[in-house]
């Protein structure tokens, strides 16, 4: 799956990195005796392929082609320069310049025009309502790179119907490797916090905690050649052979404390993506909150 994106105009100044999140300092044990999964759901997971595993078909005039787990068929709706968020300057962070876009498989926020060594966010695992298809999937994640680069490091949760059965999973992916599903139990209503961090040495700490149960997972993975040029907090319809998977009804997902390099994601230059299929809006992304690090994504159509 490829992305066709128009570069947003540059803001009045380019915000620079102000440090990174500290990776988890202690070894986090894997859960013992994880629950057994249905064979049908596992087979569906094995068949599920993310857009990051596919290759671009080539550039188009005036468009930037983006590969790997990236929003496909993006078109800029409008560009806006944002000043200070509503409220006093003493309490509200200053927002960077933003662009409003549509994508065929992504909804959420992407920070750019910086060197990014960490990204993190918190969200609640959404319950899903099955529609007309046996496989309907929404993947929620945080990641580094992936727009205009050949690498991407990401971790998150998956909510969906797999082979007609509801499934809620934790996974991570280091492109070009395939996604890895972990045995960290999550269920609808659980609060999770996920992060990806690096010191810039090609090693990435992928971390996720179930805040409701206290269980957590962490892994150190290599990703050579990472450019560290974007940070993402996204809900995605993963790719299948025929295109993005049908999107299950997940209601409204609220992301909070979305941060890049320890700062609210909205204080960088950002793209706000909503998901659509042709003229049909599938998922709408809200404006950033007053803290520049919170927003919602609302399901609209399969």
Buried (B, 14 or more C-beta within 10 A) or exposed (E): BBBBBBBBEEBEEEBEBEEBBEBBEEEBEEBEEEEEBBEBBBEBBEEBBBBBBBEBEEEEEEBBBBBBBBBBBBEBEEBEBBEEBEEEEEEBBBBBBBBBBBBBBBBBBBBBBBEBBBBBBBBBBBBBEBBEBBBBBBBBBBBBBBBBBEBBBBBBBBBBBBBBBBBBBBBBBBBBEBBBBBBBBBEEEBBBBBBBBBEEEEBBBBBBBBEBBEBBBBBEBEBEEBBBBBBBBBBBBBBBEEBBBBBBBBEEBBBBBBBBBBBBBBBBBBBBBBBBBEEEBBBBBBBBBBBBBBBBBBBBBB
